[in-house]
Amino acid sequence: SNQAAPPPAPPPPPPPPPANAIFRIQPQMTKHEVKEYLTKIYNLPVVHVRTQNYLGKRMKIIGKRKIAYAKRPDYKKAFVTFDGTLADTGMGSQVDGLPGQQQEEEGEEQQQQIEA
């Protein structure tokens, strides 16, 4: 009865992280409106929405006779988490089948920008 116990089984791999996306939205949109928009129009399983407000970039335009000040419009970003049925492919914003895409570096989280 001096037999060694079998080695413990390796732990199961962790589940893949839920898919998430970042959208640029209009500043007056609320989290509830973003969730309702994505679920009703695109049938996406939205679990959680976080938002951040951004001030538009201020610029100084130097002309020959005077200096003009300008500002880009303010915007809001919505960070949307989907449920486990949507797996994060890790492709960044490269999703096959979408028209008008440019090559971007891999390893970014899935980003899609829409003007709602």
N, C-alpha and C positions, 0 to 999 in steps of 0.2 A: 504494500500500500504506500510505497514511496514514489508513486507516479506523479509527475508534474502536471499541474492543471493546464488545460489548453489555454493558449494566449487569448486575451479578451478580443472580441470582435471590434473592428474599427468603427468609430462613430459614423452614423449616416451623414452624407454630405448635406450642408445647409440648403434650405430651399432657395431658389433664385430670388433676387430682390424683385419687388413688384415694379412694374413698368411705371415710369413717370415721364412727364413732358413739361416743357416750359413754354408758355404762350405770352406774347405781348398783347395786352388788351387795352381798351379805353379806360381812363382813370375813373370814370363814374360807374363802371361795372363792379358788382359785388361778388363775393365768393359764391353765394347762392345762385346768382345769374350765370356765372361761369359753369357751375356744375349742371344746372338745368339745360344750358345751351349744349354742352357736350353730350349729355345723356339723351336728350330728346331729338336733337338733329343728327348726331353721329352715332347714337346707340353705344356710347363708350361707358364701361363700368367704373365711374368715378367714385373713389372712396374718400379722398381728402383734397382740399384746395387751400393753399397758402398764397398770400399776395404780398407784393412789395411795391411801394410807390417810388417813382424816380422823377427827379426834376430834370427838365430838358437842359441840354448843354448850353452854356452861355458863350457867346462868341463876340469878338471885337473885330469889326471889319474896317480896315484902315484904307481910306481912299486918298485921293490926291489933296482934297481940300478939307475934309473933315473925317472924324472917326464915328462910325455908326455901330451901335450895339444891337445885337440880335440874340434870339433864344430859340432853341428847338422846342417843339411841344413836349409837355410833360407826358409821361406814360406810366403804365402799371404792368408788372409781370405777375402772371399766375403760375404757380408751381402745382401741378396736378398729379396726384398719385392714383393709379388705377388698381383694381383688385387683382388677385392672383391668376385670373384667367388670361390676363394679358401679360406675357412674359417680356422682360426687357431684353431685347435682342443684342444690346451693346453696340448697335451700329451707329450711334450718334443720330444725326439728323438724316443719315442716308437710309432711306426706306425705299425698297424696290417698287417700281411702278408709279412713282409720283413724278409728274412732269416738271421740267425746269429746275433740276437740282445741280449744284456745283459740288466738286470734290472738297471735302473737309477732312481734317485730321481725325483719326479714329480715337476711341477712348473717351469721347465726351459722352455725357448723358444725353438721352434722347431729347432733342430740342426741335420744336416746330413753332414757327411764328405765324400767327394769324392776325389779321386786322378784323376784329369783331365789329 
